[in-house]
Amino acid sequence: MLDKLTRDQFAPLVGETFRLRLNEAEWVDVVLHDVQSLGARPADGWGREHNARTEPFSVVFRVPRELALPQMMFELSHATMGELPGLFLVPVAMDGNGRYYEAVFN
């Protein structure tokens, strides 16, 4: 499922709320803060031989400042995208608005 996602699917959803599963019974609202292209893979590089996605990208979610999440895989859900299981989130920044976690798709 995750290998089929593209930057263009996430880009229009910047500013929208996703749900992030903390445990079996608890979810928290997070906001899609940013979507960035990471540039195309070289035509003759590893990606072509192994059928990797042609446009790697990253997404950044903002979570409430008081919630410090570990770097790990999480399940997210969105009203139109549905379930996004196994999304590896890494903490990348913090400011007065919250903490920011990035997932890279490559």
MOBELRA-V985659 format. One record per helix or strand. SS is the DSSP state (A for helix, B for strand). FROM is the first residue (numbers start at 0). TO is the last residue. If there is no record, write none. Layout:
# MOBELRA-V985659
SS_FROM_TO ; SS_FROM_TO
This chain:
# MOBELRA-V985659
A_1_3 ; A_6_10 ; B_16_20 ; B_26_39 ; A_45_48 ; B_54_62 ; B_71_77 ; B_81_94 ; B_97_104
